[in-house]
Amino acid sequence: MTMFQTLQPQPADGLLTLIGLFRDDPRNSKIDLGVGTYRNAAGVTPVMEAIKSAERVLLEGQQTKAYLGPEGDQRFVELLMPIAFGTSGAHAGRLVGVQTPGGGGALRLGGELITAARPGAKVWLGMPTWPNHRPVLEAAGLTVVEYRYFDPDTQSLCFDDMLAALATAEAGDVVLLHGCCHNPTGAELEPAQWDAVAALIAERGLMPFIDLAYQGLGEGLEADAYGTRRVLACVEEALVAYSCDKNFGLYRERTGALFVLSRDEAAASVVYGNLLALARVNWSMPPDHGAAAVRTILESKELRRVWRAELEGMCRRINQVREALTAAHPRLGFLSRQRGMFSQLPITPAAVAALRNDHGIYMAGSGRINLAGLQIADAEIFVGALVAVGGLPA
């Protein structure tokens, strides 16, 4: 028997399958609401002008392509800190960070750090969530415990269920939280709810692990950071996985960071050494280009202004699509109360298949839609198709 004969076939990734189906569909009227990238009014995932300008600076001025260390571009990490955590300096000396290959790399690195400190630790995961959360956390050695976060039938946040579940968690358990723009539901914790969650986490001695992947695409950079900052203000230790893939449009560059808050400077130094050791055996050195472009933007007052204006425009467009769908059918009013690129419609798999086959409208089988994939002019068409397949009443 050869080595690979023992391997078992793996199920196809549903989203990748959907990408192929959409690509091969010859209909000019087809609509892609499945792939989770921002698209502009022309249906394109653009390279942001701020990124283009930063890349021109790098083209002319970059002197070397030598390796980065396992910590990555530390200036990039430093410049992200005030964006995510504010400018108060409240965590000075206690907060360390390393560059990672995207937010996914940050989640995996954070999971491995937790496992190194507490093998087999439990992580509480609100459902539904990003499909890759559980596989990444389990691959890092964590034990996942699920609780109900959202009811797609009523389009309501199950906040009481969330608090009840976390009230049973034990000291040292980990709580995975979406910092903003919940994927896949768009259902956000309100500030008062964030306050309650932060207080409960502190009371029970839990470890928050915040996935901050869409900052700036919900209500804006500052508003979208409220939950992260509130939680970190209440605890001694925390992890934050940060992604620049969405708010800088750097999807294929895989640009992210993992930040870890420790109880004091001495503990932070030990954590940092462990992060470097874990990063070294995972990817050795992170890729440079995306982080260098972000650093170049954040070091320049003018490029930072351009980036923020572009990001505000992206956020505004997503919310305008939400408002257009709400105006097109009263049963879609929940969309205007949710934020971020995604929402999860209360629709059956059969209706999802009918939308694809009969109307050329592509979405995940769960009913998750990417609002940024829809043109405002197509809102009525989309709603009409939903009615036709029984996804909405006539």
N, C-alpha and C positions, 0 to 999 in steps of 0.2 A: 504493500500500500504506500502511495506517495503522500507527502505531507498534506497537500491541499485537498485530498479526497475526504478529509474529515470535516471540511467546511460545509456549512449549510447555506442554501440560497436565502438571501435576505429580501424582505418585501420592498417593493419600489417606493421611493419617497413620493408621497402624494403631490406635493407642490412641484417637484421636478417633472413628474408626469404631466401635470397641468400645463407647465411651460411648453412642453413638447406638443401637446394637443393644440394649444393656442397658436403656436408657430405654424403648424401644419394646416390650420383652418384657412381656406381660401377666401372666406367672406370678408369684404371690405368693411362691413359694418360691425365686425366683432369688437367686443369690449373686454379688456383684461382687468379684472378686479382681484386677481389672485396673487400675483407677485408683489412682495412687500417692499417696493421701492417707491420713493416720491416721484411723481411725474407732473410736469407743468401743463399749462393750458394747451400746448401742442401735443401732449401725450408722450413727451420725451423725458427721460431722466437726465437732467442737464449736468454738465460740469459747471459749478458755480463760478461766477466771474471773479470772486475773491480767490478761489483756488487757482484759476487760470493765471491771475496776476502773480500769485505766490510761486507758481511753477516757473514763470518767466524769471523771477528773481533767483530761484534756485538754479535754473539753467545757466544763468550768467555768472552767478557767484559761488556756487557750490564747488569746493576745492577737492573733495575726496569722496570715494565710495567705500572707504574702509569700514570694517565692522563697527557696529555699536556694541556696547556691553549688554549683558542680559537685562539691565535696567532700562535700556532704550534711551530715547531722547529725554533727558531729565528736565530740560528747559520746557519742552512740550508739556510734561507732567505738571511742572510748577505753574504754567500759565493756565492750565485747565482748572486748577484748584479754586481760584476765586469765582470762576463761572459756576462751578458745581456747588461750592460750599460757602460762597460769600466772602466779603473782604474784612470781616471783623477780626480775623486772626485768632479766633477762640480755640482752635485746635493746634496752635503752633507747637511744633516739636512732637506732637502725638500722632500726626497724620503723615503717612508715607505713601508713595505710589510708584508704580513701574508701568512702562508702556507695554501693551499687549497686542497680539494680532486680533483686533476687533473686540467687541463686547463679548463675543463667544469665548475668546481666549481668556478674557478677564474672569468670566464665570468659571471656567475650568480651573484656572490658577487659584481663584479664591476657594473653590471646592477642595482642591488638593491641600491648600494651607490649613483649612479647617480639619481635614482628615489627619494631617500631620500632628495637629494639636490635640484632636479628640477623635480617634479612630471610630468609625461607625456612627458618627453624630447624626441626629435626626435633623432634617430640614423640612419645615412646614411650608407647603406649596398650595396657594389658593387656585382653585380650578373654575373655569378653564384658564390655561396659561399658554405661553409660547411653547409649541410642541417639543422644542429641543431642550427646554429647561430640565425636565426629568432625566432624559438620557445623559446630559452633560453632568448633572449632579451625581447621578448614580455611578457613572464612569469614574468620577473622582473619589468614589468610596463612601458617599453619604447615603443615609437611609431616608427615603422620601415618605412623608406623611401628608396626605391630601385633605383639604377641607373645601367647602363650597364658598366661592367668592361671588359668583354671578349667576343669575337665573335668566337664561336667554328667552324663555317664554314671556316673562313679565318685563324683561330688559331692566332689571333692578339689581343693584348691588346688595349682596347678602351680608350686610355689615354685622348684624347680630350674630349670624353664624360664624363670621370671622372672629369676632371677639370671644365667642364661646369656645371656639377651637383653640385659640391662642391661650385662653385661660387654663387649659389643661396641659399646655406645654411645660416641660421641666427646665429648670435653670441649666443653661448651656446649650439648649436646643437652638437651632438656627431658623430664622423666618425670612423667606425670600419675598421681597416686596418689589413691585413695579414702581419706580420713582415717579413716573408720569406717563400719560398716553398709553394706557394699558393695552397690551397685545395678548389676546385678540379682541377684547370687548369694547375698548374705549371708555369703560366705566371707571371714573376717577373717584378717589377718596377726597371729600371736601376738607378744608383746613381743620375744622373741628374734629373730623374723624381721624385725620392724621394725628392731631393732638392726643386723642384717646388711644390710638394704636401705640404711639410713642410712650405714653405713660404706662400702658400695660406691658410693653416690652421691657421697660426699665424696672417695673415692679417685680416681674417674674424672672429677671436676670437672663433674658433671651439675647441671642446674637442676631442683629439685623444684617441682612445681606441684600442690598438694594441694587436692582438692575435699572440703571439710568441710561436708557438707550435712545430717547427721543426728545431730550431737553430742547425747548424752543418751538416744538411743533404742536403744542397743545394750547397754552395761553400766553406763551412767551418765556424767555429765558428765566426771568426772576420768578414768575408765578410757578413755573414747572419745577423749580428747585425747592419749593416750600416743604414738601414732605421729607425729602432727603435731609435738609437742614434741620428740620424740627426733630427728626429721629436722632440725628447725631448729637443734638444739643442735650439729649436726655440720657445718653449711654456712655459707658467707658470704652466700649469696643464695638466696632462695626466694620463691614466691608461694603464697598461701592464699586460695581462694575460699570465703567463708562464707555459709551460708544460714540465715536465721531463719524461713523459711517452714514448716519441719517442727517444730522444737522450741519454737516459739511459736505454731504453728497459724495462721500468717499467709499462707496460700497465695495468696490473691487480692490481697494487699497488696504482694507482690514486694519483700521486705525482705532485703537482703544487704550484704556488704562484701567488698572486695578488700584484702588485706594484702600488703605487699611488704617483704621483709627485704633490706637492702643491706649492703655490706662495712663501711661507716662512715657517720657522720652527713652528711658532704658528699655522698656518693653517694645517700643516702636523700632529701636535699633535691632533688636533680636528678630522681630517680624520681618524687617527689611532684608536681613541676611537670609532668612528662610525663603522669602520671595525670589531672591536672586538665584538661590540654589534650585528651586523648583522650576523657574523659568529656564535655567540653563539646560536641564534635562528634557524639557518639553520642546522648545524651539531655539535654544541656544541664544540667538540674538533676534529681536523683532525686526520686521521690515522698516525701512527708514522713510520712504518717500511721503506717505500720507501724514505722518507725524511732523516731518519737516515742513510740509505745506501749512499745516495748522499752526505750527510755531511761528512761521513767517507771517501769517495773518495776525496772530495775536500780539506779535511784537510791533506791529505797525498800526498806528492810530487810524490811518486812512483805510487800510485793508480791513481792519476790524469793523469800521463803520460800514463798509460795503457788505461785508459778510452779514452783519446784523440786519441790514436792510433787506438783503436777499432772504434771510431766514424768516423775517417777519412777513415777507410776501408769500413764502411757502405756507406758513401757518395760516395766513389769511385765506389763501386759496382753499386749503382743506376745510376750513370752517364755512366758507361760502358754498362748497359742495354739500356739506351737511345741511345748510339752510335751504338749498335748492331742493333737496330730496324731501325735507320736512314740508316745504311749501307744495310739493307735488302730490303728497298723500298724507292725510292726518294721522294715519297709523304709524308713520315714520317719524313722529315728533320726538321720539327718544334720541334720534341721531343728533339733534341740536343740543342735547344736554350732555353728550359724550364728547370726548376730545381725543386728538391724535389721528393717525392715519387709518386706524382700524375700528370696525364694529362687527358684531356677530349677529346676523339676522336670525330670527326664529323661523327657520325654513327647513324643510325635510330634505334628505339626500336625493329623493326622487325629483323634487322641485329644482334642486341644484342641477341635476342631470338634464332636466327639461330646458332649463335656461341655457345650458351649454349647447344641447343638440338642436333645439328649435329656434333659439334667438342669438346664438353666438356670444353669449355672456358667460364669462369664465370666473368662477370663484371656488374657494376651498369647499370641500364636502361638508365641513362643519358649519357653513354659512358665513364664515368670516369674509368680509370685503375690505379691500383697500380703497378708501374714499379718494385718494389721490390718483387712482387709475381712471376715474370718471370725469368726463368733461361736463361742465354745467349745462351745456346745450343738450346733452344726452340724458339728463335727469328724467324727463318725461318718458323717454323711450325705455329706460331701465325700469321705472315704476310700472309702465304698461306691461312689460314682460313679466314682472313679478305678479301682477294681477292675473295675467293669462295662465301662469303655471300654478296658480292657487297659493302663491306666497303672500298675497295680500287680498283682502276682500275687494270686490269691484266697487 
